[in-house]
Amino acid sequence: MEQGQDGAELAPELHELFAGFLGISVMGFGGVLPWARRMIVEQRRWLTGPEFTDLLALCQFLPGPNIVNVSVALGSRFRGVPGALAALIGLLAAPMVIVTGLGGLYNQFGQDPVVRRAFEGLASAASGLVVAMACRIAWPIRARWGPVMVACTTFGAIAVLRLPLLPTLLVLAPCSILLLRRSAV
């Protein structure tokens, strides 16, 4: 990303959006959110940590996969519709080719016990990535009791009580907003 005359960073170019999301789609195959945060916040510095958390929170309320929503929202933010398309195509191109190839291989060798154990190991690694990402996203709110309580309540409602996601979020999102507004006053 180039810098303007005043030293401020300029918005990423279309090819940078495409390459950035292509990279995370290949590197984070099966669990791209940790890679997306690393690329967007730490490596390319397109957003700050709190900005990424806010964008992800918004994208979790939208229908569809979170990372797809993040790519479209971020691309659109910087380059409008062409940016959204560049980021989305970058995100989806490699996985489509890889999944097609792996699908053919799995169709042929999927019943092999060694292949089954390999997939169990991959599922464990993917679960670890999700937990690590959750910790990174939660780190900025660790000292604020309101957001921590909302996060714990949400986790309890969905993971422990197995309540449906949409009704849970429709109740807890307004509560979270009210809590934040009250604490800001």
KELUMVEX-546866 format. One line per field, with one value per residue (C-alpha): residue in three letters; x, y, z. Coordinates in Angstrom, 2 decimals. Layout:
BEGIN
res: ALA;...
x: X;...
y: Y;...
z: Z;...
//
This chain:
BEGIN
res: MET;GLU;GLN;GLY;GLN;ASP;GLY;ALA;GLU;LEU;ALA;PRO;GLU;LEU;HIS;GLU;LEU;PHE;ALA;GLY;PHE;LEU;GLY;ILE;SER;VAL;MET;GLY;PHE;GLY;GLY;VAL;LEU;PRO;TRP;ALA;ARG;ARG;MET;ILE;VAL;GLU;GLN;ARG;ARG;TRP;LEU;THR;GLY;PRO;GLU;PHE;THR;ASP;LEU;LEU;ALA;LEU;CYS;GLN;PHE;LEU;PRO;GLY;PRO;ASN;ILE;VAL;ASN;VAL;SER;VAL;ALA;LEU;GLY;SER;ARG;PHE;ARG;GLY;VAL;PRO;GLY;ALA;LEU;ALA;ALA;LEU;ILE;GLY;LEU;LEU;ALA;ALA;PRO;MET;VAL;ILE;VAL;THR;GLY;LEU;GLY;GLY;LEU;TYR;ASN;GLN;PHE;GLY;GLN;ASP;PRO;VAL;VAL;ARG;ARG;ALA;PHE;GLU;GLY;LEU;ALA;SER;ALA;ALA;SER;GLY;LEU;VAL;VAL;ALA;MET;ALA;CYS;ARG;ILE;ALA;TRP;PRO;ILE;ARG;ALA;ARG;TRP;GLY;PRO;VAL;MET;VAL;ALA;CYS;THR;THR;PHE;GLY;ALA;ILE;ALA;VAL;LEU;ARG;LEU;PRO;LEU;LEU;PRO;THR;LEU;LEU;VAL;LEU;ALA;PRO;CYS;SER;ILE;LEU;LEU;LEU;ARG;ARG;SER;ALA;VAL
x: 0.00;1.40;1.49;0.08;1.92;0.76;2.17;-1.29;-1.74;-3.82;-6.51;-5.19;-5.29;-7.51;-4.58;-3.57;-7.09;-7.12;-3.63;-4.28;-7.45;-5.99;-3.11;-5.33;-7.57;-4.58;-2.78;-5.84;-7.64;-10.33;-10.00;-9.25;-10.45;-7.19;-5.21;-7.53;-7.04;-3.28;-3.12;-5.59;-4.46;-0.87;0.74;-1.00;-2.39;-5.55;-7.51;-6.67;-7.52;-10.67;-11.76;-11.39;-13.39;-16.15;-16.22;-16.32;-19.12;-21.15;-20.42;-21.54;-25.05;-25.21;-26.29;-23.50;-20.00;-18.29;-15.05;-16.92;-18.80;-15.53;-13.88;-16.82;-17.17;-13.45;-13.07;-16.13;-14.86;-11.62;-12.53;-16.32;-17.87;-14.63;-12.82;-15.54;-15.31;-11.49;-11.43;-14.22;-12.67;-9.30;-10.89;-12.83;-10.61;-8.01;-10.41;-12.73;-9.86;-8.51;-11.92;-12.70;-9.41;-9.71;-13.32;-12.20;-9.47;-11.81;-14.36;-11.71;-9.89;-12.32;-13.12;-9.47;-8.87;-5.66;-7.50;-10.26;-7.71;-6.03;-9.35;-9.88;-6.49;-7.38;-10.64;-8.70;-6.28;-9.15;-10.85;-7.65;-7.49;-11.06;-10.29;-7.11;-9.02;-11.73;-9.08;-7.45;-10.77;-11.78;-8.44;-9.30;-12.49;-10.94;-10.91;-14.48;-17.10;-20.07;-18.70;-17.23;-20.64;-22.34;-19.70;-20.07;-23.86;-23.79;-21.39;-23.54;-26.76;-25.44;-22.74;-24.10;-27.89;-27.92;-30.35;-30.85;-28.33;-30.67;-33.11;-30.18;-28.48;-31.73;-32.06;-28.41;-27.41;-29.78;-28.75;-25.12;-25.80;-27.71;-24.94;-22.32;-24.37;-24.91;-21.22;-20.24;-22.45
y: 0.00;3.38;6.48;9.85;13.16;13.68;10.27;8.68;5.26;5.10;2.50;-0.80;-1.24;-3.87;-6.22;-5.88;-6.79;-9.78;-10.96;-10.47;-12.54;-15.12;-15.55;-16.08;-18.50;-20.71;-20.32;-20.73;-23.42;-24.72;-21.88;-18.54;-16.15;-16.24;-15.72;-12.92;-11.04;-11.50;-10.26;-7.38;-6.09;-7.18;-7.53;-5.07;-2.75;-2.06;-1.97;-1.70;-4.58;-2.86;-1.93;-5.57;-6.73;-4.22;-5.27;-8.95;-8.32;-6.62;-9.41;-12.07;-10.60;-10.80;-13.99;-16.13;-17.08;-14.47;-14.37;-13.88;-10.99;-9.52;-9.71;-8.01;-5.33;-4.55;-4.50;-2.29;0.05;0.71;0.34;0.07;-2.70;-3.50;-3.84;-6.10;-8.30;-8.40;-9.44;-11.99;-13.58;-13.68;-15.40;-18.00;-18.82;-21.11;-22.97;-23.78;-25.37;-27.16;-28.46;-29.80;-31.70;-32.96;-33.98;-36.29;-37.76;-38.18;-39.89;-42.43;-42.87;-41.54;-44.93;-45.71;-45.77;-43.73;-41.02;-40.99;-40.50;-37.73;-35.90;-36.29;-34.65;-31.83;-31.23;-30.96;-28.43;-26.37;-26.33;-25.02;-22.22;-21.18;-21.08;-19.06;-16.58;-16.19;-15.39;-12.78;-11.10;-11.13;-9.80;-6.07;-6.41;-8.42;-5.52;-4.36;-6.29;-5.46;-6.92;-9.88;-10.65;-10.42;-12.70;-15.26;-15.12;-15.61;-18.54;-20.11;-19.67;-21.10;-23.61;-24.86;-24.43;-25.01;-22.15;-21.14;-18.56;-16.01;-15.57;-15.48;-12.72;-10.81;-10.67;-10.20;-7.66;-4.94;-5.76;-5.36;-2.03;-0.72;-1.85;-0.10;3.10;3.08;2.58;5.36;7.92
z: 0.00;-0.95;1.18;0.22;0.42;4.00;5.04;5.43;3.89;0.72;0.13;-1.25;-5.02;-6.63;-7.23;-3.56;-2.41;-4.77;-3.76;-0.06;-0.03;-2.43;0.03;3.03;1.13;0.36;3.70;5.87;3.93;6.26;8.75;7.10;9.79;11.79;8.60;7.49;10.74;10.55;6.96;7.36;10.77;11.37;7.95;5.62;8.32;6.36;9.64;13.32;15.67;16.99;13.43;12.37;15.39;14.57;10.91;11.85;14.33;11.60;9.12;11.59;11.50;7.70;5.96;4.56;5.65;7.84;5.85;2.57;4.14;5.49;2.06;0.34;3.03;3.13;-0.66;-0.95;1.75;-0.11;-3.81;-4.10;-6.19;-8.08;-4.74;-3.37;-6.46;-6.40;-2.73;-3.21;-6.30;-4.55;-1.58;-3.59;-6.60;-5.00;-2.68;-5.59;-7.52;-4.44;-3.29;-6.74;-6.80;-3.23;-3.82;-6.60;-4.40;-1.44;-3.66;-4.60;-1.24;1.41;2.93;3.69;7.49;7.17;5.24;7.87;10.69;8.71;8.47;12.23;12.78;10.42;12.29;15.57;14.09;12.65;16.06;17.62;15.05;15.86;19.61;19.00;16.83;19.45;22.07;19.82;19.07;22.75;24.02;23.57;25.69;28.54;31.00;30.34;32.30;30.03;26.79;28.68;30.21;26.81;25.27;28.09;27.92;24.15;24.49;27.20;25.27;22.01;23.03;26.35;26.15;22.36;21.75;18.09;16.85;15.27;18.19;20.62;18.66;18.20;21.99;22.97;20.30;21.57;25.15;24.17;22.45;25.48;27.82;25.68;25.49;29.27;29.99;27.56;29.33
//
